């Protein structure tokens, strides 16, 4: 792991940035946290008007693994609103993920958010 840490970090950071760029395009999506001071493989977003647990379930049905529970508690502790925390999802990436998977996540999250807002 140490031998490949620098290359893996660069790769995971590129995946993370692509995921953030894609999720930023969703109407009412909000990035939670610092864009500068963050881990390379973790992304946390809230989606206005969407329940995070419901979104989590829809994404799980599509084979996308993400989390909501502990992330929302941390967001509340950081002073974000209850609504923002309840709509938050955390995505984690690693060196085994691909850019195609990131694009699939963006597509599926966009579709699910739009479906839930109808």
KEVO-901992 format. One line per 4 residues: number of its first residue (from 1); their letters; for each residue x, y, z of C-alpha. Coordinates in Angstrom, 1 decimal. Layout:
// residues N
NUM = A = X Y Z | ...
END
This chain:
// residues 118
1 = XXXX = 0.0 0.0 0.0 | 2.8 2.4 0.9 | 4.6 1.7 -2.4 | 1.5 2.8 -4.4
5 = XXXX = 0.2 5.5 -2.1 | 1.2 8.5 -4.1 | -0.2 7.2 -7.4 | -3.3 5.8 -5.8
9 = XXXX = -4.0 9.2 -4.0 | -3.7 11.0 -7.3 | -6.0 8.6 -9.0 | -8.6 8.6 -6.3
13 = XXXX = -8.4 12.4 -6.1 | -9.2 12.6 -9.9 | -12.2 10.3 -9.3 | -13.4 12.4 -6.4
17 = XXXX = -13.1 15.6 -8.4 | -15.0 14.1 -11.3 | -17.8 12.9 -8.9 | -18.0 16.4 -7.3
21 = XXXX = -18.1 18.1 -10.7 | -21.0 15.8 -11.8 | -23.0 16.1 -8.6 | -22.5 19.9 -8.6
25 = XXXX = -24.6 20.0 -11.8 | -27.7 18.5 -10.0 | -30.1 21.3 -9.2 | -30.3 21.8 -5.4
29 = XXXX = -27.2 19.7 -4.7 | -24.9 21.0 -2.1 | -21.4 19.9 -1.2 | -20.9 19.4 2.6
33 = XXXX = -17.4 20.1 3.9 | -14.3 21.8 2.7 | -13.3 21.4 -0.9 | -9.6 22.1 0.0
37 = XXXX = -9.2 20.2 3.2 | -10.7 16.8 2.6 | -9.8 13.2 2.1 | -9.2 12.1 -1.5
41 = XXXX = -11.8 9.4 -1.6 | -14.8 10.9 0.4 | -17.6 13.1 -0.9 | -20.6 14.2 1.0
45 = XXXX = -23.6 15.9 -0.6 | -27.1 17.0 0.4 | -29.9 17.1 -2.1 | -32.5 19.8 -1.4
49 = XXXX = -36.1 18.4 -1.1 | -34.9 14.8 -1.0 | -34.8 12.4 1.9 | -31.4 10.8 2.2
53 = XXXX = -32.6 7.4 3.4 | -35.0 7.1 0.4 | -32.3 8.2 -2.0 | -29.9 5.7 -0.4
57 = XXXX = -32.5 2.9 -1.0 | -33.0 3.8 -4.6 | -29.3 3.9 -5.2 | -28.8 0.6 -3.4
61 = XXXX = -31.3 -0.9 -5.8 | -29.0 0.3 -8.6 | -26.0 -1.3 -7.0 | -24.5 1.9 -5.7
65 = XXXX = -23.2 1.8 -2.2 | -23.2 4.9 -0.1 | -24.1 5.9 3.4 | -26.2 8.4 5.3
69 = XXXX = -26.6 7.7 9.0 | -23.4 8.7 10.8 | -22.7 11.4 8.1 | -25.9 13.3 9.0
73 = XXXX = -25.0 13.3 12.7 | -21.6 14.8 11.9 | -23.3 17.5 9.7 | -25.7 18.4 12.5
77 = XXXX = -22.7 18.8 14.9 | -21.1 21.1 12.3 | -24.1 23.3 12.4 | -25.9 22.4 9.2
81 = XXXX = -29.7 22.4 9.2 | -31.6 19.3 10.1 | -33.0 19.3 6.5 | -29.6 19.4 5.0
85 = XXXX = -28.3 16.6 7.3 | -31.3 14.4 6.5 | -30.7 14.7 2.8 | -27.0 14.0 2.9
89 = XXXX = -25.2 11.0 1.4 | -21.5 10.1 1.7 | -19.8 8.4 -1.2 | -16.4 6.7 -0.8
93 = XXXX = -14.0 5.9 -3.5 | -10.8 3.8 -3.7 | -8.2 2.8 -6.2 | -10.4 -0.1 -7.4
97 = XXXX = -13.1 2.3 -8.7 | -13.1 3.4 -12.3 | -14.1 6.6 -14.0 | -16.9 4.7 -15.7
101 = XXXX = -18.3 3.8 -12.2 | -18.1 7.5 -11.2 | -20.1 8.5 -14.4 | -22.7 5.8 -13.5
105 = XXXX = -23.0 7.2 -10.0 | -23.5 10.7 -11.4 | -26.2 9.4 -13.8 | -28.0 7.3 -11.2
109 = XXXX = -28.0 10.0 -8.5 | -29.3 12.6 -11.0 | -32.1 10.2 -12.1 | -33.0 9.2 -8.5
113 = XXXX = -33.0 12.8 -7.2 | -35.2 14.0 -10.1 | -37.6 11.0 -9.6 | -37.9 11.8 -5.8
117 = XX = -38.7 15.4 -6.5 | -41.7 14.6 -8.8
END
